[in-house]
């Protein structure tokens, strides 16, 4: 049974006023299976809003890595690294995000997918560069939960099970966890802008205070990943309506090799897209690549609990500027206020 740590509690409650991230997305992804009720987006080279259990309910503001050597520099992936984003194959919504140090000393290659059968986002990360330099690096993952479509009222804890440490978050009946298939060295739960891990790593190049709990506020959770034995690992971010559900999903997802998940996700997409007729070769110059990708993206915007419900966009316009925009376009479901977008999507998929 998972045990939630309650002490020491973070200082600086409740944190600064929460905001969403920017709406300009570089990619969106999801598995095709209706049992995988999770959608993810990429913006600025990092994961931005993640949606669960329906496509109108964002639960995460963003998730990214922080890199430091512990002594002389600190890199925030979004602010300091050069990033490229692409879909891995011609068919499928698995995404490759490459974050590269401007000085060319290292890079992070991230392959992002949805578990093809469960509500869990999986990120396989490979750290590349000169081995002598890599041995000096410390890699942290930073998660900003906005559970139940909001930044206020979130609670995060360091959690332990069978000798493993990971992070858990909850608000109301929505639970989320964060862990990796490599050990975690240090963890901290803090309040955004006052005691979160980003503040400490940016200032001191390390996590100085390992807070085990941050209750009822705008929080951010951080964990240092152990790279001493291998520099390729997989992160899991599962969701559920209880801690037990989220933890079970986490270990089931991480228990299957990432490559197998990736193959299954791609097979699902190939079956779904196979029913679309190929465009007239005389009318396209790319063999139909744009045509097929457009169909995939439209399908990705359909909900899995309510077939036929399509949102205008997986984004929250001006979310980084105004704290009042609690749901953005995701609050306008199918035939409600976005009749125009629904009609266009429906006719394109017909």
Secondary structure as the mmCIF struct_conf table of DSSP 4:
data_model
#
loop_
_struct_conf.conf_type_id
_struct_conf.id
_struct_conf.beg_label_comp_id
_struct_conf.beg_label_asym_id
_struct_conf.beg_label_seq_id
_struct_conf.end_label_comp_id
_struct_conf.end_label_asym_id
_struct_conf.end_label_seq_id
STRN STRN1 UNK A 3 UNK A 4
BEND BEND1 UNK A 8 UNK A 8
STRN STRN2 UNK A 9 UNK A 9
HELX_LH_PP_P HELX_LH_PP_P1 UNK A 10 UNK A 10
BEND BEND2 UNK A 11 UNK A 12
TURN_TY1_P TURN_TY1_P1 UNK A 13 UNK A 14
BEND BEND3 UNK A 16 UNK A 16
HELX_LH_PP_P HELX_LH_PP_P2 UNK A 17 UNK A 18
BEND BEND4 UNK A 23 UNK A 23
BEND BEND5 UNK A 26 UNK A 26
STRN STRN3 UNK A 27 UNK A 29
BEND BEND6 UNK A 32 UNK A 33
TURN_TY1_P TURN_TY1_P2 UNK A 34 UNK A 35
STRN STRN4 UNK A 39 UNK A 43
TURN_TY1_P TURN_TY1_P3 UNK A 44 UNK A 45
STRN STRN5 UNK A 46 UNK A 51
BEND BEND7 UNK A 53 UNK A 54
TURN_TY1_P TURN_TY1_P4 UNK A 55 UNK A 56
STRN STRN6 UNK A 58 UNK A 68
BEND BEND8 UNK A 70 UNK A 72
STRN STRN7 UNK A 74 UNK A 76
HELX_RH_AL_P HELX_RH_AL_P1 UNK A 77 UNK A 80
BEND BEND9 UNK A 81 UNK A 81
STRN STRN8 UNK A 82 UNK A 87
BEND BEND10 UNK A 88 UNK A 92
STRN STRN9 UNK A 95 UNK A 100
TURN_TY1_P TURN_TY1_P5 UNK A 102 UNK A 103
BEND BEND11 UNK A 104 UNK A 105
STRN STRN10 UNK A 106 UNK A 114
BEND BEND12 UNK A 116 UNK A 119
STRN STRN11 UNK A 120 UNK A 129
HELX_RH_AL_P HELX_RH_AL_P2 UNK A 131 UNK A 134
TURN_TY1_P TURN_TY1_P6 UNK A 135 UNK A 136
STRN STRN12 UNK A 138 UNK A 145
TURN_TY1_P TURN_TY1_P7 UNK A 147 UNK A 149
BEND BEND13 UNK A 151 UNK A 151
TURN_TY1_P TURN_TY1_P8 UNK A 152 UNK A 153
STRN STRN13 UNK A 154 UNK A 161
TURN_TY1_P TURN_TY1_P9 UNK A 162 UNK A 163
STRN STRN14 UNK A 164 UNK A 171
TURN_TY1_P TURN_TY1_P10 UNK A 172 UNK A 173
STRN STRN15 UNK A 174 UNK A 180
BEND BEND14 UNK A 181 UNK A 182
STRN STRN16 UNK A 184 UNK A 191
TURN_TY1_P TURN_TY1_P11 UNK A 192 UNK A 195
BEND BEND15 UNK A 196 UNK A 196
HELX_RH_AL_P HELX_RH_AL_P3 UNK A 197 UNK A 204
BEND BEND16 UNK A 205 UNK A 206
STRN STRN17 UNK A 213 UNK A 217
BEND BEND17 UNK A 218 UNK A 218
STRN STRN18 UNK A 219 UNK A 225
BEND BEND18 UNK A 228 UNK A 229
BEND BEND19 UNK A 231 UNK A 231
STRN STRN19 UNK A 232 UNK A 240
BEND BEND20 UNK A 241 UNK A 242
HELX_RH_AL_P HELX_RH_AL_P4 UNK A 243 UNK A 254
TURN_TY1_P TURN_TY1_P12 UNK A 255 UNK A 255
BEND BEND21 UNK A 256 UNK A 256
HELX_RH_AL_P HELX_RH_AL_P5 UNK A 258 UNK A 273
TURN_TY1_P TURN_TY1_P13 UNK A 274 UNK A 275
BEND BEND22 UNK A 276 UNK A 276
HELX_LH_PP_P HELX_LH_PP_P3 UNK A 277 UNK A 280
TURN_TY1_P TURN_TY1_P14 UNK A 281 UNK A 283
BEND BEND23 UNK A 285 UNK A 286
TURN_TY1_P TURN_TY1_P15 UNK A 287 UNK A 288
HELX_RH_AL_P HELX_RH_AL_P6 UNK A 289 UNK A 300
TURN_TY1_P TURN_TY1_P16 UNK A 301 UNK A 301
STRN STRN20 UNK A 302 UNK A 302
BEND BEND24 UNK A 304 UNK A 306
TURN_TY1_P TURN_TY1_P17 UNK A 307 UNK A 308
STRN STRN21 UNK A 310 UNK A 311
BEND BEND25 UNK A 312 UNK A 312
BEND BEND26 UNK A 314 UNK A 315
TURN_TY1_P TURN_TY1_P18 UNK A 317 UNK A 321
TURN_TY1_P TURN_TY1_P19 UNK A 323 UNK A 324
BEND BEND27 UNK A 326 UNK A 327
HELX_RH_3T_P HELX_RH_3T_P1 UNK A 328 UNK A 331
BEND BEND28 UNK A 332 UNK A 332
STRN STRN22 UNK A 333 UNK A 333
TURN_TY1_P TURN_TY1_P20 UNK A 334 UNK A 335
BEND BEND29 UNK A 336 UNK A 337
HELX_RH_AL_P HELX_RH_AL_P7 UNK A 339 UNK A 349
#
